[in-house]
Amino acid sequence: MSRPALPEAWVRIPTQEEFRAAMPPGAKGVYEFGFIPAMGRLLAAHPTIGRAFGNLFMQIMFAPGHLSRAEREMVAGVAAAAQDCHY
């Protein structure tokens, strides 16, 4: 007996225009790519969880610690690749 297929989970990610419109005037992100990365827009989709995750990210990447910023970015890149992360 087979089970019915479950619907796929999805989150509506704000467009770059929606994201920019919600930003305070003059605000900039920590990365300047010339576009708003999907991960930032995904975090904006859920104010409570997104804000908490963003605060955690800022602590991990920018707070004083034993690893340099480049080393932290390398660890993040390797961890994302190991998980086949598309962000």
C-alpha positions as CSV (number, residue, x, y, z in Angstrom):
1,M,0.0,0.0,0.0
2,S,1.6,3.3,-1.1
3,R,1.2,6.6,0.8
4,P,0.0,9.7,-0.9
5,A,2.6,12.2,-1.9
6,L,3.1,15.0,0.5
7,P,3.0,18.5,-0.8
8,E,6.4,20.2,-1.1
9,A,7.2,22.8,1.5
10,W,7.9,26.3,0.2
11,V,8.4,29.8,1.4
12,R,7.6,32.9,-0.7
13,I,10.9,34.8,-0.8
14,P,10.5,38.6,-1.1
15,T,11.7,40.0,-4.4
16,Q,14.8,42.2,-4.4
17,E,12.5,45.2,-4.9
18,E,10.3,44.3,-1.9
19,F,13.4,43.7,0.2
20,R,14.9,47.1,-0.7
21,A,11.6,48.8,-0.1
22,A,11.6,47.4,3.5
23,M,15.1,48.5,4.2
24,P,15.8,51.7,6.2
25,P,17.1,54.5,4.0
26,G,20.9,54.2,3.5
27,A,21.1,50.7,5.0
28,K,23.6,48.3,3.5
29,G,24.2,44.6,3.9
30,V,27.4,43.1,5.1
31,Y,28.2,41.7,1.7
32,E,28.1,44.0,-1.4
33,F,27.5,41.8,-4.5
34,G,25.4,44.4,-6.4
35,F,22.3,42.3,-5.7
36,I,20.4,41.0,-2.6
37,P,21.4,37.3,-2.1
38,A,18.5,34.8,-1.8
39,M,19.6,33.8,1.7
40,G,19.0,37.4,3.0
41,R,15.7,37.5,1.3
42,L,14.8,34.1,2.7
43,L,15.5,35.3,6.2
44,A,13.3,38.4,5.6
45,A,10.4,36.0,4.9
46,H,10.0,35.2,8.6
47,P,10.7,38.2,10.8
48,T,11.2,36.3,14.1
49,I,13.3,33.3,12.9
50,G,15.1,35.4,10.3
51,R,16.1,38.1,12.9
52,A,17.3,35.4,15.3
53,F,19.3,33.6,12.6
54,G,20.7,36.9,11.4
55,N,21.9,37.8,14.9
56,L,23.5,34.3,15.2
57,F,25.2,34.8,11.9
58,M,26.6,38.2,12.9
59,Q,28.1,36.7,16.1
60,I,29.6,33.8,14.3
61,M,31.1,35.8,11.4
62,F,32.0,39.2,13.0
63,A,32.4,38.8,16.8
64,P,35.9,38.6,18.2
65,G,37.3,35.1,18.1
66,H,40.3,32.8,17.3
67,L,39.5,32.5,13.5
68,S,40.1,35.3,11.0
69,R,37.2,36.5,8.9
70,A,38.7,34.7,5.9
71,E,39.0,31.4,7.9
72,R,35.3,31.8,9.0
73,E,34.2,32.3,5.4
74,M,36.2,29.2,4.4
75,V,34.6,27.1,7.1
76,A,31.1,28.4,6.0
77,G,31.9,27.6,2.4
78,V,33.1,24.1,3.1
79,A,30.2,23.4,5.4
80,A,27.7,24.6,2.8
81,A,29.3,22.6,0.0
82,A,29.4,19.5,2.1
83,Q,25.6,19.8,2.6
84,D,25.0,20.6,-1.1
85,C,23.6,24.0,-0.1
86,H,22.6,26.2,-3.0
87,Y,22.8,29.4,-1.0
